Amino acid sequence: MKRNRINIKQPAAALLSIAYLLSLSFLKYKLNGVSINHYNPYYIGNILNILITFGIVVGFIVLAFKKNQLDNSRTNFLLILSILAQLCLLIIYVLSELIGFDPSAYLFSFPVKKVYIGFLFIVSAFVQLYVLIYVWGVILGFEKLFELRTLFRTISSILILLIFSLFVVWNVKKYSVENLRFKKYEYALIPGAAVWSKAKPSPIFEGRIRKAYELYRQGIIEKIIVSGGNAPGEITEAEAASKFLTNLGVDKKDLVIDNETSTTNEQIKFLRLNSGVSKSPTPVVIVSDNFHLTRILQICDFFEAEAEGISSGHTLTIEKTLFYRTRESVALLLFWLFAI
């Protein structure tokens, strides 16, 4: 009887892993307002999630044919972890669909709702990765302090994924005017960035604004979309960029102001939902930093928003280059896995 219970629990954990993959895929698209019909199994993030689930399921199948079965306590442990991962996704759905958050509430410069959802996504993925490494650790043989070693291996696996993401961010192509496909474009987008005191754009933000103005003055673009909301009590990033551009001489009628978005995902989603922009005969030119364009163009692919990138040309010190590219690699990995 005991052996039968173990055999039932292991397939249950494997099925929960499959349910996790399906739920995660649904949420990635649902939370971004994209139909699941647009699911592409060849996106890097989807491939990673599929491989993790495949590894867990195959691992449990291998364990089913091994003589040395997991003992009952370890089987229960894996089952609880699998339930926990699925529970995190359920809470995310409840937070996103059923619970109202104060839109003015911010934490770590991000809306509180997005912080909670991001945290739960990360916990769920960490648990899934831990289960994968745990199962294959059992297959390869128990060791002393097995659970603790599995924890360290899980953390090491995440670091490897971050290094891969950093390589993608660092190994960027040249985004220049010479590489644009058309001579003229209807729209350019300036993604929001930090705004300093007295509504002054930060150096990175100013670099993007001035580059967009240069394209506007040369007649390459006709209109400029300025995006970015704000933390409570501050001028929005879009308003700061708009004021800067009008002071440079850009006609107000050539500006499209998006004051509501607070993340890169939302800014690209704005392109998709804005009827004037989405019906443009030419792609949107996105003016940003090289390290940012890698992720933002992948987000455009996710939202099926046709876009091309132009580097702002803003130069950074070595220290800031390392900081921004490392931060961007984390953001890219989060986008791959969860579309956030």
C-alpha positions as CSV (number, residue, x, y, z in Angstrom):
1,M,0.0,0.0,0.0
2,K,2.8,2.4,0.9
3,R,4.5,1.8,-2.5
4,N,1.3,2.6,-4.3
5,R,0.9,5.9,-2.5
6,I,4.5,6.9,-3.6
7,N,3.8,5.9,-7.2
8,I,0.6,8.0,-7.2
9,K,2.3,11.1,-5.7
10,Q,5.2,11.1,-8.2
11,P,2.9,11.2,-11.3
12,A,0.8,13.9,-9.5
13,A,3.9,16.0,-9.1
14,A,4.8,15.5,-12.8
15,L,1.3,16.5,-13.8
16,L,1.4,19.6,-11.6
17,S,4.6,20.6,-13.5
18,I,2.7,20.3,-16.8
19,A,-0.2,22.3,-15.3
20,Y,2.4,24.9,-14.2
21,L,3.7,25.3,-17.7
22,L,0.2,25.7,-19.1
23,S,-0.8,28.2,-16.4
24,L,2.4,30.2,-16.8
25,S,1.9,30.4,-20.6
26,F,-1.7,31.5,-20.1
27,L,-0.7,34.2,-17.6
28,K,2.2,35.5,-19.7
29,Y,-0.2,36.4,-22.5
30,K,-3.3,37.2,-20.4
31,L,-1.6,39.8,-18.2
32,N,-0.3,41.6,-21.3
33,G,-3.6,41.6,-23.1
34,V,-2.3,39.2,-25.8
35,S,-4.3,36.2,-27.1
36,I,-2.8,32.8,-26.2
37,N,-3.3,32.1,-29.9
38,H,-0.2,34.1,-30.4
39,Y,1.9,31.7,-28.3
40,N,5.2,31.0,-30.0
41,P,7.1,27.9,-28.7
42,Y,10.3,29.2,-30.4
43,Y,10.7,32.3,-28.2
44,I,13.7,31.9,-25.9
45,G,11.6,32.2,-22.7
46,N,9.0,29.7,-23.8
47,I,11.8,27.3,-24.8
48,L,13.3,27.6,-21.3
49,N,10.0,27.0,-19.6
50,I,9.3,24.0,-21.8
51,L,12.7,22.5,-21.1
52,I,12.3,22.8,-17.4
53,T,8.9,21.1,-17.4
54,F,10.2,18.4,-19.8
55,G,13.2,17.8,-17.6
56,I,10.9,17.3,-14.5
57,V,8.5,15.0,-16.3
58,V,11.3,12.9,-17.8
59,G,13.0,12.8,-14.4
60,F,9.9,11.4,-12.7
61,I,9.5,8.8,-15.5
62,V,13.1,7.7,-15.0
63,L,12.5,7.5,-11.2
64,A,9.5,5.2,-11.8
65,F,11.8,2.6,-13.4
66,K,14.5,2.9,-10.8
67,K,14.7,0.3,-8.0
68,N,15.6,2.9,-5.4
69,Q,12.4,4.8,-5.1
70,L,12.1,8.1,-3.3
71,D,11.1,7.6,0.3
72,N,7.7,8.9,1.3
73,S,8.9,12.1,3.0
74,R,10.9,13.2,0.0
75,T,8.0,12.4,-2.4
76,N,5.8,14.5,-0.2
77,F,8.4,17.3,-0.2
78,L,8.4,17.4,-4.1
79,L,4.6,17.3,-4.2
80,I,4.3,20.2,-1.8
81,L,6.8,22.2,-3.9
82,S,4.9,21.5,-7.1
83,I,1.7,22.6,-5.4
84,L,3.4,25.8,-4.1
85,A,4.6,26.7,-7.6
86,Q,1.0,26.3,-8.9
87,L,-0.4,28.2,-6.0
88,C,1.9,31.2,-6.7
89,L,0.4,31.4,-10.2
90,L,-3.2,31.2,-8.8
91,I,-2.4,34.1,-6.5
92,I,-1.0,36.1,-9.4
93,Y,-4.3,35.5,-11.3
94,V,-6.3,36.6,-8.3
95,L,-4.2,39.7,-7.8
96,S,-4.4,40.7,-11.4
97,E,-8.1,40.0,-12.0
98,L,-10.0,40.2,-8.7
99,I,-8.1,42.6,-6.3
100,G,-8.0,46.3,-6.8
101,F,-4.7,48.1,-6.0
102,D,-4.2,51.8,-5.5
103,P,-2.6,52.9,-8.7
104,S,-0.7,55.6,-6.9
105,A,0.9,53.0,-4.5
106,Y,4.6,52.4,-5.4
107,L,7.3,50.2,-4.0
108,F,10.9,50.3,-5.1
109,S,9.8,52.9,-7.8
110,F,7.4,50.4,-9.3
111,P,3.6,50.0,-8.8
112,V,2.9,47.8,-5.8
113,K,0.8,45.4,-7.9
114,K,3.6,44.7,-10.3
115,V,6.1,44.1,-7.5
116,Y,3.9,41.5,-5.9
117,I,3.2,39.8,-9.2
118,G,6.9,39.8,-10.2
119,F,7.9,38.4,-6.8
120,L,5.4,35.5,-7.1
121,F,6.5,34.7,-10.6
122,I,10.1,34.5,-9.4
123,V,9.2,32.3,-6.5
124,S,7.3,29.9,-8.7
125,A,10.1,29.6,-11.2
126,F,12.7,29.1,-8.5
127,V,10.6,26.2,-7.0
128,Q,10.2,24.6,-10.4
129,L,13.9,24.8,-11.1
130,Y,14.6,23.4,-7.6
131,V,12.3,20.4,-8.3
132,L,14.0,19.8,-11.6
133,I,17.5,19.7,-10.0
134,Y,16.2,17.7,-7.0
135,V,14.7,15.0,-9.2
136,W,17.8,14.6,-11.3
137,G,20.0,14.7,-8.2
138,V,18.0,11.7,-6.8
139,I,18.5,9.9,-10.1
140,L,22.3,10.5,-10.0
141,G,22.5,9.5,-6.3
142,F,21.9,11.0,-2.9
143,E,24.7,13.0,-1.1
144,K,25.2,14.4,2.3
145,L,23.2,17.6,2.8
146,F,21.3,16.8,-0.4
147,E,18.6,19.4,0.0
148,L,21.1,22.1,0.8
149,R,23.3,21.1,-2.2
150,T,20.3,21.2,-4.4
151,L,19.6,24.8,-3.2
152,F,23.1,25.8,-4.2
153,R,22.8,24.1,-7.5
154,T,19.5,25.9,-8.2
155,I,21.1,29.3,-7.4
156,S,24.1,28.3,-9.7
157,S,21.7,27.5,-12.5
158,I,20.0,30.9,-12.2
159,L,23.4,32.5,-12.3
160,I,24.2,30.6,-15.5
161,L,20.9,31.9,-17.1
162,L,21.8,35.4,-16.0
163,I,25.3,35.1,-17.7
164,F,23.6,33.9,-20.9
165,S,21.2,36.8,-20.7
166,L,24.1,39.2,-20.1
167,F,25.9,37.8,-23.2
168,V,22.8,38.5,-25.3
169,V,22.6,42.1,-23.9
170,W,26.3,42.7,-24.4
171,N,26.5,41.2,-27.9
172,V,24.3,43.8,-29.5
173,K,24.3,44.8,-33.1
174,K,24.8,48.4,-34.3
175,Y,21.5,50.3,-34.3
176,S,22.2,53.2,-36.5
177,V,20.4,55.4,-39.1
178,E,22.3,53.6,-41.9
179,N,20.6,50.3,-40.9
180,L,17.1,51.6,-41.1
181,R,15.0,50.0,-43.9
182,F,13.1,53.2,-44.9
183,K,14.1,56.8,-45.6
184,K,11.1,58.2,-43.7
185,Y,9.0,57.0,-40.8
186,E,5.8,58.2,-39.3
187,Y,6.5,57.6,-35.6
188,A,9.4,57.4,-33.2
189,L,9.1,56.2,-29.6
190,I,11.2,57.5,-26.8
191,P,10.9,55.1,-23.8
192,G,10.8,56.8,-20.5
193,A,13.7,57.0,-18.1
194,A,14.6,58.9,-14.9
195,V,13.7,62.5,-14.4
196,W,15.7,64.6,-12.0
197,S,14.7,67.6,-10.0
198,K,13.1,70.6,-11.7
199,A,11.7,68.2,-14.4
200,K,15.2,67.8,-15.9
201,P,15.7,64.5,-17.8
202,S,18.6,62.3,-16.6
203,P,21.6,62.2,-19.0
204,I,20.4,58.8,-20.4
205,F,16.9,60.2,-21.0
206,E,18.2,63.4,-22.5
207,G,20.4,61.4,-24.9
208,R,17.3,59.6,-26.2
209,I,15.3,62.9,-26.5
210,R,18.1,64.7,-28.4
211,K,18.5,61.7,-30.8
212,A,14.8,61.7,-31.6
213,Y,14.9,65.4,-32.2
214,E,17.8,64.9,-34.5
215,L,15.8,62.4,-36.6
216,Y,12.8,64.7,-36.5
217,R,14.9,67.7,-37.7
218,Q,16.4,65.6,-40.5
219,G,12.9,64.6,-41.7
220,I,13.4,60.9,-41.0
221,I,10.5,60.8,-38.6
222,E,7.3,62.9,-38.6
223,K,6.0,62.4,-35.0
224,I,7.5,61.5,-31.7
225,I,5.8,59.4,-29.0
226,V,7.0,60.2,-25.5
227,S,6.2,57.6,-22.9
228,G,6.5,57.2,-19.2
229,G,4.4,57.7,-16.0
230,N,5.7,58.8,-12.7
231,A,5.9,58.1,-9.0
232,P,3.5,60.1,-6.8
233,G,4.3,63.8,-6.6
234,E,6.6,63.9,-9.6
235,I,6.2,65.1,-13.2
236,T,5.8,62.3,-15.6
237,E,8.6,61.1,-17.8
238,A,6.5,61.8,-20.9
239,E,5.8,65.4,-19.8
240,A,9.4,66.1,-19.1
241,A,10.4,64.8,-22.6
242,S,7.5,66.8,-24.2
243,K,8.7,70.0,-22.6
244,F,12.3,69.4,-23.6
245,L,11.3,68.7,-27.2
246,T,9.0,71.7,-27.5
247,N,11.9,73.9,-26.1
248,L,14.0,72.5,-28.9
249,G,11.4,73.5,-31.5
250,V,9.3,70.4,-32.0
251,D,5.7,71.3,-32.9
252,K,3.2,70.1,-30.2
253,K,1.0,68.6,-32.9
254,D,3.8,66.3,-33.7
255,L,4.0,64.9,-30.2
256,V,2.0,61.9,-28.9
257,I,2.1,61.9,-25.1
258,D,1.6,58.6,-23.1
259,N,1.5,59.5,-19.4
260,E,0.1,56.3,-18.1
261,T,2.7,53.6,-18.7
262,S,5.3,52.7,-16.1
263,T,7.2,49.8,-17.7
264,T,8.7,49.0,-21.1
265,N,6.1,46.3,-21.6
266,E,3.3,48.8,-21.2
267,Q,5.0,51.3,-23.5
268,I,5.2,48.8,-26.3
269,K,1.6,47.6,-25.6
270,F,0.6,51.3,-26.0
271,L,2.0,51.1,-29.6
272,R,-0.2,48.1,-30.3
273,L,-3.4,49.6,-28.8
274,N,-3.0,53.1,-30.2
275,S,-4.9,53.0,-33.5
276,G,-3.0,55.8,-35.1
277,V,0.3,54.1,-34.4
278,S,-0.7,50.5,-35.1
279,K,-2.1,51.5,-38.5
280,S,1.1,53.4,-39.5
281,P,2.5,52.2,-42.9
282,T,6.0,52.2,-41.5
283,P,7.5,50.5,-38.4
284,V,8.0,52.6,-35.3
285,V,11.5,53.8,-34.7
286,I,12.5,53.2,-31.1
287,V,15.2,55.6,-29.8
288,S,17.0,54.2,-26.8
289,D,20.3,52.9,-25.6
290,N,22.0,50.0,-27.2
291,F,21.8,47.9,-24.0
292,H,18.0,48.6,-23.8
293,L,17.2,48.0,-27.5
294,T,18.0,44.3,-27.3
295,R,15.1,43.7,-24.8
296,I,12.7,46.3,-26.2
297,L,12.8,44.9,-29.7
298,Q,12.1,41.4,-28.3
299,I,9.1,42.8,-26.4
300,C,8.0,44.3,-29.7
301,D,8.1,40.8,-31.3
302,F,6.0,39.5,-28.3
303,F,3.3,42.2,-28.9
304,E,3.6,41.9,-32.7
305,A,4.4,45.6,-32.9
306,E,6.6,46.3,-36.0
307,A,9.6,48.3,-34.9
308,E,13.2,49.2,-35.6
309,G,15.8,50.5,-33.2
310,I,18.1,53.5,-33.2
311,S,20.8,54.0,-30.5
312,S,20.8,57.3,-28.7
313,G,24.5,57.3,-28.9
314,H,24.8,58.3,-25.2
315,T,28.2,57.2,-23.8
316,L,28.6,55.7,-20.4
317,T,31.5,55.2,-18.1
318,I,32.8,51.6,-17.7
319,E,31.2,51.4,-14.2
320,K,27.8,52.6,-15.5
321,T,28.0,50.4,-18.6
322,L,28.5,47.3,-16.3
323,F,25.7,48.4,-14.0
324,Y,23.1,49.1,-16.7
325,R,23.9,46.0,-18.8
326,T,23.8,43.8,-15.7
327,R,20.5,45.3,-14.7
328,E,19.2,44.9,-18.2
329,S,20.3,41.2,-18.3
330,V,18.1,40.6,-15.2
331,A,15.2,42.4,-16.9
332,L,15.6,40.4,-20.1
333,L,15.6,37.1,-18.2
334,L,12.4,38.1,-16.4
335,F,10.9,39.0,-19.7
336,W,11.9,35.7,-21.3
337,L,10.4,33.7,-18.4
338,F,7.3,35.7,-17.4
339,A,6.8,38.5,-20.0
340,I,7.2,41.2,-17.3
